[in-house]
Amino acid sequence: MFTPILLFLLPALDPGFPRLDVNQAIAMSLIVEFVGYSSATVGYWIQRRVAFDVAAPMLMVTVPTAILVSWAGSIIPDSWLLFIFGIILFALAFIFIIFHGRAHPRDCPC
């Protein structure tokens, strides 16, 4: 969610903020998220709350996917990246609206 902030919000709030290309904004967002998630992972690791049976398969899927998508992002034009990002955001908003009122099971910690 840092990408729209870097592309739209910060330049609108501060005229001196540099205009970023879409690929630059995505790369900066990924760096910020990587640092944040890394610090959280270290904290959970110290507390011994990391479920390695879940983390290992997730890493085996997400790392190659991230590499593939970053490579594809360097080939796709900026306008198409924004279009694809917009479709993903609308799809997620639609999913959140549909599942917002669903009842959770009693044993759900959410």
N, C-alpha and C positions, 0 to 999 in steps of 0.2 A: 504494500500500500504506500510505500515511499515514492514510487514512480509518479503517480499523479501529483503528489505534493511537490516533487522536484520539477515537474514539467509545467504545472499550472498555478499552484498556490503561491509558492515562494516568489516566482517572477511577478505575480500580481501584487503581492504585499510589499516587495522591495524592488524598485526599478533598477537598482544596482546589481541585483542578483544575475549572474551570467545565464544566458539562454543555453540550455543543454540540448544536444541531440537525443533522440529517443534511446539509442543504444548507450549513450553516456549515462542517462538517467537510470536505465535498467541496471547497468553495471554498478553504479553508485548505490542503488537500492540493495542489490545483492550483497555488496560489501558490508553495508550497515546491518542487514539482517544476519549475515554470517557472524559478525562480531557479537551481536546481541544473543543469538542462539548459542554461540560457543560459550559465552560466559554463563548462560543459563545451564547448559549441559554440564559444565564443570561443577557448578553448584549442586545440581542433582546427582552427579557422580559422587561427589564428596558425601552427600547424604545417603548414598546407595539406593537411589530411587530410579535408576535407569533400568528399564526392562530390555535386556539385551536380546531376548527372544523376539521382541517386536522391532527393536532398533536395527538389528542386522539386516533383515529382509527389506526394511524401508530404505536403508542406505544403499543396498544393492540395486534398488529401482531409482531412487532420486538422484544419486550422483551421475550415473550415465545419462539420465534424462536431462539434468541441468547442463551437462556438457553438450549434448545434442542440440538442445534448444538455444544455448548461447551461440553455437556455431550457425544454426539456422537464422538467428537474429542478426548476424553480421551480413547475411545474404539478402534478407527481406528488406524492402524499402521502408523508411520511417512511417510513411502514411499507412501502409499495411499493418505494421506493428501496432500503431495506435488503434486501427480498426479491430484487429484481433483482441487487443487488450480490452477495448470497449465491449466487445461481444462477451468476453469472459466475465467482466464485471456485471453486465446485465443478467447473464445466466446465473451467477452466484446470487445476485439480488433476488431473482425469481425463486431460486431454491430456498433462500432464507425466508421469503414471504410465505411460501407454501408450507414449510415445515415449522414455522414459528409457533403455531398453536398446538402442536402435537403434544400429547401427554407422554411423560417419561415413565419408565418402569420404576417401581418402588425402590429397587436396589441400585438405581442409577445415581452416581455421585455428582451429576450435573445439576 
